[in-house]
Amino acid sequence: MSGSKERNGLAGTTVIHQNGKPPQSVATGTQSMAEYRAIARKKLLPQGYSGYMHLFYLFGTCTAIMSICVWWMERLTWLDWLSIPVFMSIANAYEYAVHRYPGHVTLSPQPFRYFHKSHTGLHHRFFTYENFQPDLGHVDYYFALFPLRVYATWFLTATLPVTLVGRYYLPWNICLIAACVGSFYLVLYEVLHSYAHESLPRAMLSVVSYIPGADFVREHHRLHHHPRLMTSCNFNLTFPLTDWLVGTLVTKLPAS
C-alpha cells in the first residue's frame, strides 16, 4: 500500500505522483492481473526495494519503542494490567474506523484522500479475492505492508503525543502502556495482514500459522477483498471485535 497514488475507480486507471511531476498511468482495468502487477512493480517499486528490510524496519522500530516503554515503567499495579485490554480495544476500534472510512470512503482532507487511493486504489487492485497472494516473492511485500512513512506518522502523531499529553492527566505507567500497546498492535496488524496475503518469509509464515485464529484471519480478510463486500464488511484484521459489535462481521460469501 505504498506510494502516492490516484485511481479512477476500482477497474479504472491507477496513477502515481513522483516528485511533483504529473501522474503516470500504471494499469487499466482491461489488463490481466499479471500485466497489472508487472506494470505496478515497474512504476511504483523504489529502486533496490527489499521486503525483508521493510519488515526489519517495522520490527526494529516497534521493538525499540516497546523496550524503552518497558524500561521506563515502574512497578505495575492491578490498574496498570487492566489498562492493557482497554487500550487493545481502543486500538481495535481505531483500526476499524480508519480502514472503513478513509480506507473505503473518499473523505475531503488530503491525507484521508491519499489513504483511500492508496488502499482501495492500489492494495485492493493488486490483491483481489481471486488473486490474494503475491507471485514475485519479497518485492511484493511493498503492496501489502504500509509505507515506511506511515510508521513514522503513527509514532509522531499517535504514540508520542498520547504518551506526552497523557502524562499530565494519567499515571506515567498508563501512558507508557498506551504507547507500548500502540506499537504492539501495529506489529500485530502488519504480521497478520501479511500472513493473510502470504507476504512473509516462509519461516515466518510457518511460525504465524501457530497463532490461534490466524487461518480465520486469512479467510476473514479474503472475504473483505471480494468486490461485493469490501466497502461494507470485515474491516478489522487483527480480531473482529468492532466488526462484531457494529454488525459488519461476515464469515462466508453471501449467495448471489
Number of C-alpha atoms within 10 A of each C-alpha: 21 22 24 18 24 24 21 12 12 16 14 14 17 25 25 21 15 14 8 7 8 10 15 15 16 22 23 17 14 11 11 11 17 12 12 19 22 14 15 21 16 12 17 19 17 13 7 7 14 16 21 14 12 19 20 12 14 21 17 12 17 21 16 12 20 19 12 13 19 15 10 12 14 10 7 10 9 7 10 16 13 11 17 16 11 13 19 16 15 15 17 21 19 14 19 21 15 17 21 19 16 22 23 21 17 16 15 10 9 10 10 18 19 20 27 26 28 27 23 25 26 25 20 22 24 22 19 17 16 10 15 17 19 18 13 12 14 19 19 21 25 23 29 27 22 19 16 15 11 13 16 13 11 14 19 12 10 14 20 17 14 17 21 14 11 16 15 10 9 11 11 18 23 22 26 28 21 26 25 23 22 24 23 17 19 18 18 14 18 20 23 26 21 20 24 25 20 22 28 24 16 11 8 13 17 12 9 16 14 10 10 9 13 18 16 13 21 20 14 24 26 22 22 26 24 16 13 13 17 19 18 15 21 28 28 27 23 22 19 19 16 21 19 13 10 8 12 16 19 18 14 9 12 9 4 4
